[in-house]
Amino acid sequence: MKIIIAGAGEVGTHLAKLLSREEQDIILIDNDEEKLRELDANYNLMTVIGNPTAFQTLKQAQVYKADLFIAVMPFESRNIMACTMASKLGAKKTLARVDNYEYLLPENKAFFENLGVNELIYPEKLAAEEVITALKHTWTRNWFELCNGELIVLSVKLHDNAKILNKKLYELTTAESQFHIAAIKRIHETIIPRGNDEIKIGDIAYFTTTPNHIQEIQKLSGETEAEIHKIMIMGGSRIAVRTTQYVPEYMQVKIIENDINRCNRLTEVVDDKVMIINGDGRDMDLLLEEGLRNTEAFVALTDNSETNILACLAAKRMGVTKTVAEVENIDYISMAESLDIGTVINKKMIAASHIYQMMLDADVSNVKCLTFANADVAEFTVKAGSRITKDAIKDMGLPKGVTIGGLIRNGEGILVTGNTIIQPEDHVVVFCLGMMIKKAEKFFN
């Protein structure tokens, strides 16, 4: 597949690095010659120096051969223009990053299709949705609902009070157990476990289960759910604004923002019940004065990863139940996890997950890049005659880094065993190490 990425910013660079690990024909376009030179030298991709909204540059990149053209430059108008030009020049499919929620409304889809823009992505909106999910499920690190919530994928960090420590997985997966441990993150290693593997203290375990068995996992993990009523957000970013628009009615929100001009702007765009405070979110005296000790959730959304990590760490030590940090520097994610600060969101990885599913030939309705683990979760819809339907799962010969976490059949979530036979039209949840999702895809074509 020939993929052209316009814009070597955060999202474009991360996506290019991600895709360069596969046997894809990747071309990255940007004006920054120095940045492209570094990427060209270290990754399996080609670069074109130039303006992605110039006909000459697009022709040089041979956009007419592109299966997918992705525009992720900082300005949405340039992204839309680049996609329009690429489409007119022959690109098969286009995607533009935007910053305007109105563009995503269903009634505007046809308008953008006519312009030659097939898909739109708004990373800040996706990140805000992740924040809200974290606040609703405080005892988990990740929570994904698949097929309208009929199957749940969640992760939990296991401490010394967990009841499943040091037990073989085959001991846990009895006929009565209603969950499947699909992946384990242990220090710097991600494991797709087999029956003889054990859960160790400090592991992050990824479970699949059905909605009516969530409490069983919660009990085995030694965790309790905390109710969130008061939220303090550090940083008045676009993610913060979107988060305030998605919070349930019963949650009260305060935003701490250092820039007075930004504070004035926030008062115009957020709901009246959201309190805006001008001040430095790193000032512990200010946070205590504003009621940090009586706050159940602290969300750090500044543009500085280190500040967000340290602020969440401080909030944890002050007794805050749930902390969420935006960590855009990927090198810091493992550090954030080791400090046990709670949920980490990464806008680049969230955006990459959504873009990645467009590349797959099989019918994929959902892809998630797991923040802490070097793994992906994909939801495949099984086609008639595909390889995965030919035999029981245990006899299928799935690659070592791939496991099936569960499936949805006729609208009902089902956990699988080695003897399960997958049927056409099933929605199957697949865990894949690293970039093995393309290998898994072959079973569903």
Salt bridges, closest charged atoms under 4 A:
ASP25 OD2 - LYS2 NZ 3.75
GLU33 OE2 - ARG37 NH2 3.46
ASP67 OD1 - LYS92 NZ 3.45
ASP99 OD1 - ARG238 NH2 3.55
GLU113 OE2 - LYS109 NZ 3.75
GLU124 OE2 - ARG97 NH2 3.13
GLU124 OE2 - ARG238 NH2 3.31
GLU124 OE2 - LYS347 NZ 3.41
GLU129 OE2 - LYS125 NZ 2.62
GLU130 OE2 - LYS368 NZ 3.36
GLU198 OE2 - LYS168 NZ 3.51
GLU198 OE1 - LYS200 NZ 3.08
ASP203 OD2 - ARG186 NH2 2.75
GLU223 OE2 - HIS159 ND1 3.68
GLU227 OE1 - HIS229 NE2 3.09
GLU249 OE1 - LYS273 NZ 2.91
GLU268 OE1 - ARG265 NH1 3.16
ASP280 OD2 - ARG282 NH2 3.08
GLU290 OE1 - LYS254 NZ 3.60
GLU328 OE1 - LYS348 NZ 3.45
GLU337 OE2 - LYS157 NZ 2.96
ASP340 OD1 - ARG141 NH2 2.26
ASP340 OD2 - HIS159 NE2 3.37
GLU379 OE2 - HIS427 ND1 3.24
ASP395 OD2 - LYS394 NZ 3.35
ASP426 OD2 - ARG409 NH2 2.71
GLU441 OE1 - LYS438 NZ 3.21
